Structure formats: C-alpha cells, structure tokens
C-alpha cells in the first residue's frame, strides 16, 4: 500500500512538471518573433517606427527558455539602440519571470537574429544580469501581463534614478512601456501616452 502511494505521488509530480514545461514553452513560442510598431507610428506621430527581433537561443539549456533580442529604429536597423538576452523561467503554470541581461561587447553580435553562425558565438559568460529589472508575468487565459517591481530597476539615462517596464503579450502582438524616473518620481524618459504596440510580422 505504501509503495503504491509513493508511486502515485511520483506520477502526479511528474505530470505537474510536464504541465509546467508545456506552460513555459507556450509562452516562449508566443514571445518569439519579428515585431514592428509601424502601424502605431503611422497613426500617432508621437511614437517612432521601431522594429523588435526576438529569437530563441541555447536550446539545450535546462534552466529556462533563453532569447536574444534587438530593438532598433526602422531607419537604422543595423544599429540597435537596445540589445538584450532574456531568460524566461516558470514560477507556476500561470506565473513566469523574464530575467534581463546585457551583453558585453554586444556590437559584435548586431544582426545576430538573422545570422545563425554569429548567434552561435554568443555564450553565457558574455552576459550580465540587470539586477532588479526582472519582469514578472502572469497568464490570463491566452494573455500575459507583467512588470518590473516598483523602483527596483536602477537606471541613469537622462538623469533617471530608476526605470519601470510594463509588458502585455498576445499571440500576434506585444505592448511594451518603458519609462525612466528621477529620485522625486518624475518621468524623465519614455513614452507618456502609453506603451509601444508591436505587431508580430513573422515567427522564427
């Protein structure tokens, strides 16, 4: 009887782990792709035409789903103003964390999202985690929403003391709202009306 109970618990735990893995993979597949804010920029000139590329990397790693990301103005795609590595992990089947990393000497990898050989040269010992800037995402049916935590993400751009990020992810689009604030809580950079709306142009 005892052995049967242990076996049942083992099977149940294995089933839960498999379910969590599917949940993480579903979010990863939803995130990956090539995005553009061209439609938003065409209807509201306060927004720029930005292109965002997010491609999976390090598929053999078991410590989460990893992404390489570039974000650039459409007219200067070869010189992205933001370049990151994301590590996506699972808290439970409806809560996830996106850990943000910078890349040392990242210029050498510009355009790597379209160049497998170049992307293969990027290794984990070349990245640094951005402490306090992790985004926690919550799943609501097929929609994922989340943000950084309060003032935890330090930032010095344009006199800022900290930055915040809010994200909403759907199968065909992503809303991203990044803002910087000074010590007094006054916004010093970032969109003021709302987030950038990126429509997915294609999957990778």
C-alpha positions as CSV (number, residue, x, y, z in Angstrom):
1,X,0.0,0.0,0.0
2,X,2.8,2.4,0.9
3,X,4.7,1.6,-2.3
4,X,1.5,2.2,-4.3
5,X,1.0,5.6,-2.7
6,X,4.6,6.7,-3.3
7,X,4.3,5.6,-6.9
8,X,1.1,7.6,-7.3
9,X,2.7,10.7,-5.8
10,X,5.7,10.3,-8.1
11,X,3.5,10.1,-11.2
12,X,1.4,13.1,-10.1
13,X,4.6,15.1,-9.5
14,X,6.0,14.1,-12.9
15,X,2.7,15.1,-14.6
16,X,2.7,18.5,-12.9
17,X,6.3,19.1,-14.0
18,X,5.4,18.2,-17.6
19,X,2.5,20.6,-17.5
20,X,4.7,23.4,-16.2
21,X,7.2,22.7,-19.0
22,X,4.4,23.0,-21.6
23,X,3.2,26.2,-20.0
24,X,6.7,27.7,-20.2
25,X,7.1,26.5,-23.8
26,X,3.8,28.1,-24.8
27,X,4.9,31.5,-23.5
28,X,8.3,31.1,-25.2
29,X,6.6,30.4,-28.5
30,X,4.3,33.3,-28.1
31,X,7.2,35.7,-27.4
32,X,9.5,34.7,-30.2
33,X,9.2,36.6,-33.5
34,X,9.8,39.7,-35.5
35,X,7.8,42.8,-34.4
36,X,7.1,46.3,-35.7
37,X,5.4,49.4,-34.3
38,X,4.9,50.8,-37.8
39,X,1.1,50.8,-37.6
40,X,1.1,52.7,-34.4
41,X,3.7,55.2,-35.7
42,X,1.5,55.8,-38.8
43,X,-1.5,56.8,-36.7
44,X,0.3,58.7,-33.9
45,X,3.4,60.7,-34.7
46,X,4.5,60.8,-31.0
47,X,5.5,57.1,-31.5
48,X,8.5,56.1,-33.5
49,X,8.6,53.2,-36.1
50,X,10.5,50.6,-34.1
51,X,11.4,47.1,-35.0
52,X,12.0,44.4,-32.4
53,X,13.6,41.0,-33.0
54,X,13.3,38.1,-30.5
55,X,14.8,34.7,-31.3
56,X,15.4,31.6,-29.2
57,X,19.0,30.7,-28.2
58,X,20.7,28.0,-26.1
59,X,18.0,25.4,-26.7
60,X,19.9,22.6,-24.9
61,X,19.9,24.5,-21.6
62,X,17.5,23.2,-18.9
63,X,17.4,26.4,-16.8
64,X,14.7,28.2,-18.7
65,X,13.9,29.5,-22.2
66,X,16.6,31.9,-23.5
67,X,16.2,34.7,-26.1
68,X,18.4,37.1,-28.0
69,X,16.7,40.5,-28.6
70,X,17.4,43.6,-30.6
71,X,15.4,46.8,-30.8
72,X,16.1,49.5,-33.4
73,X,14.5,52.4,-35.2
74,X,13.3,51.1,-38.6
75,X,15.5,53.5,-40.5
76,X,18.7,52.4,-38.6
77,X,18.1,48.7,-38.2
78,X,21.8,47.9,-38.4
79,X,22.5,49.9,-35.2
80,X,20.0,48.7,-32.5
81,X,19.7,51.0,-29.5
82,X,18.8,48.1,-27.2
83,X,20.2,44.6,-27.2
84,X,19.5,42.0,-24.5
85,X,19.4,38.4,-23.6
86,X,16.3,37.2,-21.8
87,X,16.0,34.2,-19.5
88,X,12.4,33.1,-19.1
89,X,11.6,30.8,-16.1
90,X,8.5,29.5,-14.5
91,X,7.1,30.1,-11.0
92,X,4.0,28.0,-11.7
93,X,1.8,27.4,-14.7
94,X,0.4,30.9,-14.7
95,X,3.4,32.9,-13.4
96,X,6.7,33.5,-15.1
97,X,9.8,35.6,-14.7
98,X,11.8,37.3,-17.5
99,X,15.3,38.0,-16.3
100,X,17.1,40.7,-18.3
101,X,20.8,40.5,-19.3
102,X,23.2,42.9,-21.1
103,X,25.9,41.7,-23.4
104,X,29.5,42.7,-23.1
105,X,31.0,44.0,-26.4
106,X,27.5,43.5,-27.8
107,X,28.2,45.4,-31.0
108,X,29.9,42.3,-32.5
109,X,26.5,40.5,-32.4
110,X,24.4,43.2,-34.1
111,X,22.2,41.4,-36.6
112,X,22.7,38.0,-35.0
113,X,19.0,37.3,-35.0
114,X,19.3,36.6,-38.8
115,X,22.7,35.0,-38.7
116,X,22.9,31.6,-37.0
117,X,26.6,31.4,-37.2
118,X,27.1,34.7,-35.5
119,X,24.4,33.9,-32.9
120,X,26.2,30.6,-32.1
121,X,29.3,32.7,-31.0
122,X,27.3,34.2,-28.1
123,X,28.0,32.4,-24.9
124,X,26.6,32.8,-21.3
125,X,30.0,34.1,-20.0
126,X,29.4,37.2,-22.1
127,X,26.2,38.4,-20.4
128,X,25.5,40.2,-17.1
129,X,22.1,40.2,-15.3
130,X,20.4,43.5,-14.8
131,X,19.7,43.3,-11.0
132,X,16.2,44.4,-10.0
133,X,15.0,44.6,-13.6
134,X,13.3,41.2,-13.8
135,X,9.7,41.3,-15.2
136,X,7.1,39.0,-13.6
137,X,4.4,37.9,-16.0
138,X,1.0,36.5,-15.1
139,X,-1.1,34.5,-17.6
140,X,-4.8,35.3,-18.0
141,X,-6.1,32.7,-20.4
142,X,-4.0,33.4,-23.6
143,X,-2.7,36.9,-22.5
144,X,0.4,37.5,-20.4
145,X,0.8,40.7,-18.5
146,X,3.5,41.9,-16.1
147,X,6.0,44.5,-15.0
148,X,9.2,45.2,-13.0
149,X,8.8,45.8,-9.3
150,X,8.5,49.4,-8.1
151,X,11.8,51.2,-8.0
152,X,13.9,48.1,-8.1
153,X,15.4,48.6,-11.5
154,X,18.2,51.2,-11.4
155,X,18.7,53.5,-14.4
156,X,20.8,56.6,-15.1
157,X,19.6,57.6,-18.6
158,X,18.7,61.3,-18.9
159,X,19.0,61.8,-15.1
160,X,16.9,58.9,-14.2
161,X,17.3,57.0,-10.9
162,X,15.2,54.0,-11.8
163,X,13.2,52.5,-14.7
164,X,9.9,50.6,-15.0
165,X,8.8,48.2,-17.7
166,X,5.2,47.0,-18.3
167,X,4.5,44.3,-20.8
168,X,1.4,42.7,-22.4
169,X,2.0,39.7,-24.7
170,X,-0.6,38.1,-27.0
171,X,-0.1,35.6,-29.9
172,X,0.0,38.4,-32.5
173,X,1.3,41.4,-30.7
174,X,3.3,42.8,-27.8
175,X,2.8,46.0,-25.8
176,X,5.9,47.4,-24.1
177,X,6.0,50.5,-22.0
178,X,9.5,51.5,-20.6
179,X,9.9,54.7,-18.6
180,X,12.6,56.3,-16.5
181,X,12.0,58.4,-13.4
182,X,14.2,60.6,-11.2
183,X,14.5,60.4,-7.4
184,X,11.4,62.5,-7.0
185,X,9.3,60.2,-9.1
186,X,9.1,62.5,-12.1
187,X,9.2,60.8,-15.5
188,X,12.4,61.8,-17.5
189,X,12.3,59.5,-20.5
190,X,9.9,57.1,-22.3
191,X,6.5,57.3,-23.9
192,X,4.0,59.3,-21.9
193,X,0.7,58.3,-23.5
194,X,1.1,54.6,-23.2
195,X,3.2,51.7,-24.4
196,X,4.6,50.9,-27.8
197,X,2.4,48.4,-29.7
198,X,4.4,45.9,-31.6
199,X,2.6,43.7,-34.1
200,X,4.1,40.4,-35.0
201,X,5.3,40.3,-38.6
202,X,6.5,36.7,-38.6
203,X,7.7,33.9,-36.5
204,X,11.2,32.4,-36.4
